[in-house]
Amino acid sequence: MMTCRILIGDDHEHARQAMRMILENDPGFEIVAEAANGREVILLSEEKMPDMILMDINMPMLNGLKATRIIKERFPEIKIVIVTVSDDVSDLFEAIKKGAQGYLLKNLNPSIWLEYLRSVAADEAPMPREIARRILREFSQPPRPAPESGLTVREREVLSCVARGLSNKEIACQLSISEYTVKNHLKNIMQKLHMNNRVQLTRYAFEHGWVDADS
């Protein structure tokens, strides 16, 4: 795996130190910059062009949600993971609507952090089920007819699994195919739908009624 270059955005030094300690022990990650407020995150994003940003929500001058929106508008290829002490779904959902790829609670075990961030870096992080249900309620009342997408039956099955929060390994198991095949299907789906990540695919599936929130 190529090294993932990370920018840390958090106004608390102790929080940044804790994230440094987690990431510095893994050769797959390199910390390229740190910022203490949302404006600094934006400026350093332009200067350093990191692969991923760990973004706190509550920061001075410009909060993490607004910074996320601005960065994703300017640099959509940068992955953003919200880091927070709260599991308030409304905040997390707002971050996802503004383009974030995922979220992490600050009190999780470091091994979970590393596993999740590797998944995000590889575009394999599953969508949390509760977030997926909120996406359904927000965007799918009522579902809109899906435009002609050119997706095959198997690709629609994979897309449905993604929207239900399954990982690549779980999709492979459910559909009796290899993880490599799952990745190829996801690549083709994203190309056909002109999308970049699993969050966008999940929203698309729910928006067009291709998956049930309770499935």
Contacts in CASP RR format, 6 or more apart in sequence:
PFRMAT RR
TARGET T0000
AUTHOR 0000-0000-0000
METHOD contacts of the structure
MODEL  1
MMTCRILIGDDHEHARQAMRMILENDPGFEIVAEAANGREVILLSEEKMP
DMILMDINMPMLNGLKATRIIKERFPEIKIVIVTVSDDVSDLFEAIKKGA
QGYLLKNLNPSIWLEYLRSVAADEAPMPREIARRILREFSQPPRPAPESG
LTVREREVLSCVARGLSNKEIACQLSISEYTVKNHLKNIMQKLHMNNRVQ
LTRYAFEHGWVDADS
1 28 0 8 1.000
1 118 0 8 1.000
1 121 0 8 1.000
1 122 0 8 1.000
3 27 0 8 1.000
3 28 0 8 1.000
3 29 0 8 1.000
3 30 0 8 1.000
4 28 0 8 1.000
4 29 0 8 1.000
4 30 0 8 1.000
4 51 0 8 1.000
4 52 0 8 1.000
4 117 0 8 1.000
4 121 0 8 1.000
5 30 0 8 1.000
5 32 0 8 1.000
5 48 0 8 1.000
5 49 0 8 1.000
5 50 0 8 1.000
5 51 0 8 1.000
5 52 0 8 1.000
6 23 0 8 1.000
6 29 0 8 1.000
6 30 0 8 1.000
6 31 0 8 1.000
6 32 0 8 1.000
6 50 0 8 1.000
6 51 0 8 1.000
6 52 0 8 1.000
6 53 0 8 1.000
6 54 0 8 1.000
7 31 0 8 1.000
7 32 0 8 1.000
7 33 0 8 1.000
7 34 0 8 1.000
7 35 0 8 1.000
7 41 0 8 1.000
7 44 0 8 1.000
7 45 0 8 1.000
7 48 0 8 1.000
7 50 0 8 1.000
7 52 0 8 1.000
7 53 0 8 1.000
7 54 0 8 1.000
8 16 0 8 1.000
8 19 0 8 1.000
8 20 0 8 1.000
8 31 0 8 1.000
8 33 0 8 1.000
8 34 0 8 1.000
8 35 0 8 1.000
8 53 0 8 1.000
8 54 0 8 1.000
9 16 0 8 1.000
9 34 0 8 1.000
9 35 0 8 1.000
9 36 0 8 1.000
9 38 0 8 1.000
9 40 0 8 1.000
9 41 0 8 1.000
9 53 0 8 1.000
9 54 0 8 1.000
9 55 0 8 1.000
9 56 0 8 1.000
9 59 0 8 1.000
10 16 0 8 1.000
10 19 0 8 1.000
10 34 0 8 1.000
10 35 0 8 1.000
10 36 0 8 1.000
10 54 0 8 1.000
10 56 0 8 1.000
10 59 0 8 1.000
10 83 0 8 1.000
11 36 0 8 1.000
11 37 0 8 1.000
11 56 0 8 1.000
11 58 0 8 1.000
11 59 0 8 1.000
11 60 0 8 1.000
12 56 0 8 1.000
13 36 0 8 1.000
15 56 0 8 1.000
15 83 0 8 1.000
15 106 0 8 1.000
16 34 0 8 1.000
16 36 0 8 1.000
18 106 0 8 1.000
19 54 0 8 1.000
19 83 0 8 1.000
20 31 0 8 1.000
20 34 0 8 1.000
21 110 0 8 1.000
22 110 0 8 1.000
22 113 0 8 1.000
22 114 0 8 1.000
23 29 0 8 1.000
23 31 0 8 1.000
23 114 0 8 1.000
23 117 0 8 1.000
24 31 0 8 1.000
26 114 0 8 1.000
28 118 0 8 1.000
29 114 0 8 1.000
29 117 0 8 1.000
32 48 0 8 1.000
32 50 0 8 1.000
33 44 0 8 1.000
33 47 0 8 1.000
33 48 0 8 1.000
33 50 0 8 1.000
35 41 0 8 1.000
35 43 0 8 1.000
35 44 0 8 1.000
36 59 0 8 1.000
36 60 0 8 1.000
37 59 0 8 1.000
37 60 0 8 1.000
37 61 0 8 1.000
37 62 0 8 1.000
38 59 0 8 1.000
38 60 0 8 1.000
38 61 0 8 1.000
38 62 0 8 1.000
38 63 0 8 1.000
38 64 0 8 1.000
38 66 0 8 1.000
38 67 0 8 1.000
39 61 0 8 1.000
39 62 0 8 1.000
39 67 0 8 1.000
40 61 0 8 1.000
41 53 0 8 1.000
41 55 0 8 1.000
41 59 0 8 1.000
41 62 0 8 1.000
41 64 0 8 1.000
41 67 0 8 1.000
41 71 0 8 1.000
42 62 0 8 1.000
42 67 0 8 1.000
42 70 0 8 1.000
42 71 0 8 1.000
42 74 0 8 1.000
44 50 0 8 1.000
45 53 0 8 1.000
45 71 0 8 1.000
45 74 0 8 1.000
45 75 0 8 1.000
45 78 0 8 1.000
46 74 0 8 1.000
46 75 0 8 1.000
49 75 0 8 1.000
49 78 0 8 1.000
50 78 0 8 1.000
51 78 0 8 1.000
51 79 0 8 1.000
51 121 0 8 1.000
52 78 0 8 1.000
52 79 0 8 1.000
52 80 0 8 1.000
52 81 0 8 1.000
52 117 0 8 1.000
52 120 0 8 1.000
52 121 0 8 1.000
53 71 0 8 1.000
53 78 0 8 1.000
53 79 0 8 1.000
53 80 0 8 1.000
53 81 0 8 1.000
54 81 0 8 1.000
54 83 0 8 1.000
54 104 0 8 1.000
55 64 0 8 1.000
55 67 0 8 1.000
55 68 0 8 1.000
55 80 0 8 1.000
55 81 0 8 1.000
55 82 0 8 1.000
55 83 0 8 1.000
55 95 0 8 1.000
55 100 0 8 1.000
56 64 0 8 1.000
56 82 0 8 1.000
56 83 0 8 1.000
56 84 0 8 1.000
57 63 0 8 1.000
57 64 0 8 1.000
57 65 0 8 1.000
57 82 0 8 1.000
57 84 0 8 1.000
57 86 0 8 1.000
57 91 0 8 1.000
57 95 0 8 1.000
58 64 0 8 1.000
59 67 0 8 1.000
64 82 0 8 1.000
64 95 0 8 1.000
65 91 0 8 1.000
65 94 0 8 1.000
65 95 0 8 1.000
65 98 0 8 1.000
68 80 0 8 1.000
68 82 0 8 1.000
68 95 0 8 1.000
68 98 0 8 1.000
68 99 0 8 1.000
68 100 0 8 1.000
69 98 0 8 1.000
69 99 0 8 1.000
71 78 0 8 1.000
71 80 0 8 1.000
72 78 0 8 1.000
72 80 0 8 1.000
72 98 0 8 1.000
72 99 0 8 1.000
72 100 0 8 1.000
76 196 0 8 1.000
77 196 0 8 1.000
79 101 0 8 1.000
79 120 0 8 1.000
79 121 0 8 1.000
79 197 0 8 1.000
80 95 0 8 1.000
80 99 0 8 1.000
80 100 0 8 1.000
80 101 0 8 1.000
80 102 0 8 1.000
81 100 0 8 1.000
81 101 0 8 1.000
81 102 0 8 1.000
81 103 0 8 1.000
81 104 0 8 1.000
81 116 0 8 1.000
81 117 0 8 1.000
81 120 0 8 1.000
82 91 0 8 1.000
82 92 0 8 1.000
82 95 0 8 1.000
82 100 0 8 1.000
82 102 0 8 1.000
82 103 0 8 1.000
82 104 0 8 1.000
83 103 0 8 1.000
83 104 0 8 1.000
83 105 0 8 1.000
83 106 0 8 1.000
84 91 0 8 1.000
84 92 0 8 1.000
84 103 0 8 1.000
84 104 0 8 1.000
84 105 0 8 1.000
84 106 0 8 1.000
85 105 0 8 1.000
85 106 0 8 1.000
85 107 0 8 1.000
86 105 0 8 1.000
87 105 0 8 1.000
89 130 0 8 1.000
89 131 0 8 1.000
89 134 0 8 1.000
92 102 0 8 1.000
92 103 0 8 1.000
92 131 0 8 1.000
93 131 0 8 1.000
93 134 0 8 1.000
93 135 0 8 1.000
93 138 0 8 1.000
95 102 0 8 1.000
95 103 0 8 1.000
96 102 0 8 1.000
96 103 0 8 1.000
96 131 0 8 1.000
96 135 0 8 1.000
96 199 0 8 1.000
97 138 0 8 1.000
99 199 0 8 1.000
100 199 0 8 1.000
101 120 0 8 1.000
101 125 0 8 1.000
101 197 0 8 1.000
101 198 0 8 1.000
101 199 0 8 1.000
102 120 0 8 1.000
102 125 0 8 1.000
102 199 0 8 1.000
103 128 0 8 1.000
104 113 0 8 1.000
104 116 0 8 1.000
104 117 0 8 1.000
116 125 0 8 1.000
119 125 0 8 1.000
119 126 0 8 1.000
119 167 0 8 1.000
123 186 0 8 1.000
123 197 0 8 1.000
123 198 0 8 1.000
124 167 0 8 1.000
124 168 0 8 1.000
124 198 0 8 1.000
125 167 0 8 1.000
125 198 0 8 1.000
126 162 0 8 1.000
126 165 0 8 1.000
126 166 0 8 1.000
126 167 0 8 1.000
126 170 0 8 1.000
126 198 0 8 1.000
127 135 0 8 1.000
127 162 0 8 1.000
127 163 0 8 1.000
127 165 0 8 1.000
127 198 0 8 1.000
127 199 0 8 1.000
127 202 0 8 1.000
128 165 0 8 1.000
129 164 0 8 1.000
129 165 0 8 1.000
132 163 0 8 1.000
132 164 0 8 1.000
132 165 0 8 1.000
132 202 0 8 1.000
132 206 0 8 1.000
132 213 0 8 1.000
133 213 0 8 1.000
135 202 0 8 1.000
135 203 0 8 1.000
135 206 0 8 1.000
136 206 0 8 1.000
136 213 0 8 1.000
137 213 0 8 1.000
139 203 0 8 1.000
139 206 0 8 1.000
139 207 0 8 1.000
140 206 0 8 1.000
140 207 0 8 1.000
140 208 0 8 1.000
140 209 0 8 1.000
143 206 0 8 1.000
143 207 0 8 1.000
143 208 0 8 1.000
143 209 0 8 1.000
144 207 0 8 1.000
144 208 0 8 1.000
144 209 0 8 1.000
145 208 0 8 1.000
146 208 0 8 1.000
146 209 0 8 1.000
146 210 0 8 1.000
149 192 0 8 1.000
149 193 0 8 1.000
150 192 0 8 1.000
151 159 0 8 1.000
151 189 0 8 1.000
151 192 0 8 1.000
151 193 0 8 1.000
154 175 0 8 1.000
154 185 0 8 1.000
155 185 0 8 1.000
155 188 0 8 1.000
155 189 0 8 1.000
155 192 0 8 1.000
156 210 0 8 1.000
157 175 0 8 1.000
158 171 0 8 1.000
158 175 0 8 1.000
158 182 0 8 1.000
158 185 0 8 1.000
158 186 0 8 1.000
158 189 0 8 1.000
159 189 0 8 1.000
159 201 0 8 1.000
159 204 0 8 1.000
159 205 0 8 1.000
159 210 0 8 1.000
160 205 0 8 1.000
160 210 0 8 1.000
160 211 0 8 1.000
160 215 0 8 1.000
161 170 0 8 1.000
161 171 0 8 1.000
161 174 0 8 1.000
161 175 0 8 1.000
162 171 0 8 1.000
162 186 0 8 1.000
162 198 0 8 1.000
162 201 0 8 1.000
162 202 0 8 1.000
162 205 0 8 1.000
163 201 0 8 1.000
163 202 0 8 1.000
163 205 0 8 1.000
163 206 0 8 1.000
163 210 0 8 1.000
163 211 0 8 1.000
164 211 0 8 1.000
164 215 0 8 1.000
165 202 0 8 1.000
166 174 0 8 1.000
168 179 0 8 1.000
168 182 0 8 1.000
168 183 0 8 1.000
168 186 0 8 1.000
169 179 0 8 1.000
171 177 0 8 1.000
171 182 0 8 1.000
172 178 0 8 1.000
172 179 0 8 1.000
172 181 0 8 1.000
172 182 0 8 1.000
175 182 0 8 1.000
186 198 0 8 1.000
186 201 0 8 1.000
189 195 0 8 1.000
189 201 0 8 1.000
190 196 0 8 1.000
190 197 0 8 1.000
190 201 0 8 1.000
193 200 0 8 1.000
193 201 0 8 1.000
193 204 0 8 1.000
195 201 0 8 1.000
195 204 0 8 1.000
204 210 0 8 1.000
205 211 0 8 1.000
206 213 0 8 1.000
END
